[in-house]
Amino acid sequence: MSPEDLWGELPEIGNLRTPVEVLKEQATILTAKTKGVLVGEVRPERVPRPEYPFGSSLCIRAPALNNYLTSVASVACPMEMYPLLYWAIDAAGSHQCPDEDALKAKLKGTLQSRQVQKLIAALLRQSNAAQPSDAVPLSAC
């Protein structure tokens, strides 16, 4: 005798993308656009609010600069994913995003902001200038 299925029909998940997928997509694009000079990464973010158990940050890593890492945007999501909290390097406080379109609009504003563009330019300049032959032995410092 087979066990009785008490689950019924499981819900369809549809085409809804998670906020982490949106962030990872932009991380991949940054890495490709800079040919790996800068690396986009998505890292877990601790959020001290139980109603938002999932947190992630979009970070920029500069491998040539001793893997310097900085976060440019973060999200905190409830179990249902939306509405989520969004905060970024270029803004004070957090903003609520009711859906993926709102998240993408906020993220676009951040990534194209003067502050983030200046950060990227500085990291690219410094990364391009950093050559292994430029390294000073620690004993010389």
C-alpha positions as CSV (number, residue, x, y, z in Angstrom):
1,M,0.0,0.0,0.0
2,S,1.4,3.4,-1.0
3,P,1.5,6.3,1.4
4,E,-1.3,8.8,1.1
5,D,-0.3,12.1,-0.5
6,L,-1.6,14.8,1.9
7,W,0.2,17.7,0.1
8,G,-2.3,18.1,-2.7
9,E,-1.2,20.2,-5.7
10,L,1.9,22.3,-5.0
11,P,1.8,25.9,-6.2
12,E,3.4,27.0,-9.4
13,I,6.4,29.2,-8.9
14,G,6.0,31.2,-12.1
15,N,8.6,33.5,-13.5
16,L,9.2,35.6,-10.3
17,R,13.0,36.1,-9.8
18,T,14.4,36.4,-6.4
19,P,16.1,39.6,-5.3
20,V,19.4,37.7,-5.1
21,E,19.1,36.7,-8.8
22,V,18.7,40.3,-9.7
23,L,21.8,41.2,-7.7
24,K,23.8,38.3,-9.1
25,E,22.9,39.3,-12.7
26,Q,24.3,42.8,-12.1
27,A,27.4,41.3,-10.4
28,T,28.1,39.2,-13.5
29,I,27.6,42.2,-15.8
30,L,30.1,44.3,-13.8
31,T,32.7,41.5,-14.0
32,A,32.2,41.2,-17.7
33,K,32.3,44.9,-18.4
34,T,35.5,45.4,-16.5
35,K,37.0,42.2,-17.9
36,G,37.6,40.9,-14.4
37,V,39.5,43.9,-13.2
38,L,36.6,44.4,-10.8
39,V,34.5,41.5,-9.7
40,G,30.8,41.8,-8.7
41,E,29.8,39.5,-5.9
42,V,26.7,38.9,-3.9
43,R,27.2,38.1,-0.3
44,P,24.9,37.2,2.6
45,E,24.0,40.2,4.8
46,R,22.9,39.8,8.4
47,V,19.6,41.6,9.0
48,P,18.7,42.0,12.7
49,R,14.9,42.0,12.0
50,P,13.0,38.8,12.2
51,E,10.5,39.9,9.6
52,Y,13.3,40.0,7.0
53,P,15.2,36.8,7.4
54,F,17.1,37.0,4.1
55,G,19.7,39.6,3.4
56,S,22.2,40.0,0.6
57,S,24.7,42.7,-0.6
58,L,25.9,43.5,-4.0
59,C,29.7,44.1,-3.6
60,I,32.5,45.2,-5.8
61,R,35.9,43.4,-5.2
62,A,39.2,44.6,-6.7
63,P,41.5,41.6,-6.9
64,A,44.6,43.8,-7.8
65,L,44.1,45.8,-4.6
66,N,44.5,43.0,-2.2
67,N,40.9,42.0,-2.8
68,Y,39.5,45.3,-1.5
69,L,35.7,44.8,-1.1
70,T,32.9,47.3,-0.7
71,S,29.2,47.0,-0.7
72,V,27.2,49.2,-3.0
73,A,23.6,47.9,-2.4
74,S,21.8,45.6,0.0
75,V,18.4,44.0,0.3
76,A,16.5,42.4,3.2
77,C,13.7,40.1,2.2
78,P,10.7,38.6,3.9
79,M,9.9,34.9,3.2
80,E,7.6,36.1,0.4
81,M,10.5,38.1,-1.2
82,Y,8.5,41.3,-1.6
83,P,8.1,44.0,-0.3
84,L,11.7,44.1,0.6
85,L,14.0,46.7,2.2
86,Y,16.7,48.2,0.0
87,W,19.6,50.4,1.1
88,A,22.6,51.6,-0.8
89,I,25.9,53.4,-0.5
90,D,24.5,56.5,-2.2
91,A,21.4,57.0,0.1
92,A,20.6,57.5,3.7
93,G,18.2,55.0,5.2
94,S,16.3,52.1,3.6
95,H,13.5,52.1,1.1
96,Q,10.8,49.6,0.6
97,C,10.5,48.0,-2.8
98,P,7.1,46.4,-3.5
99,D,8.2,44.3,-6.4
100,E,11.1,43.4,-8.8
101,D,10.5,46.4,-11.0
102,A,10.9,48.7,-8.0
103,L,14.0,46.9,-6.9
104,K,15.5,47.2,-10.4
105,A,14.7,50.9,-10.6
106,K,16.4,51.6,-7.2
107,L,19.3,49.4,-8.1
108,K,19.7,51.2,-11.5
109,G,19.7,54.6,-9.7
110,T,22.4,53.4,-7.3
111,L,24.6,51.8,-9.9
112,Q,24.4,54.9,-12.1
113,S,24.8,57.3,-9.3
114,R,27.7,59.7,-9.2
115,Q,29.1,58.2,-6.0
116,V,29.2,54.6,-7.4
117,Q,30.5,55.7,-10.8
118,K,33.4,57.6,-9.0
119,L,34.1,54.6,-6.9
120,I,34.3,52.3,-9.9
121,A,36.6,54.8,-11.8
122,A,38.9,55.0,-8.8
123,L,39.0,51.2,-8.3
124,L,39.7,50.7,-12.1
125,R,42.5,53.4,-12.0
126,Q,44.1,51.9,-9.0
127,S,43.7,48.4,-10.1
128,N,45.3,49.1,-13.5
129,A,48.2,50.9,-11.8
130,A,48.8,48.0,-9.4
131,Q,51.4,45.8,-11.0
132,P,53.1,42.8,-9.3
133,S,56.5,44.6,-9.9
134,D,55.2,47.6,-8.0
135,A,54.9,45.6,-4.8
136,V,57.2,46.7,-2.0
137,P,58.5,43.9,0.2
138,L,57.1,44.1,3.7
139,S,60.6,44.2,5.1
140,A,61.1,47.5,3.3
141,C,58.1,49.2,4.9
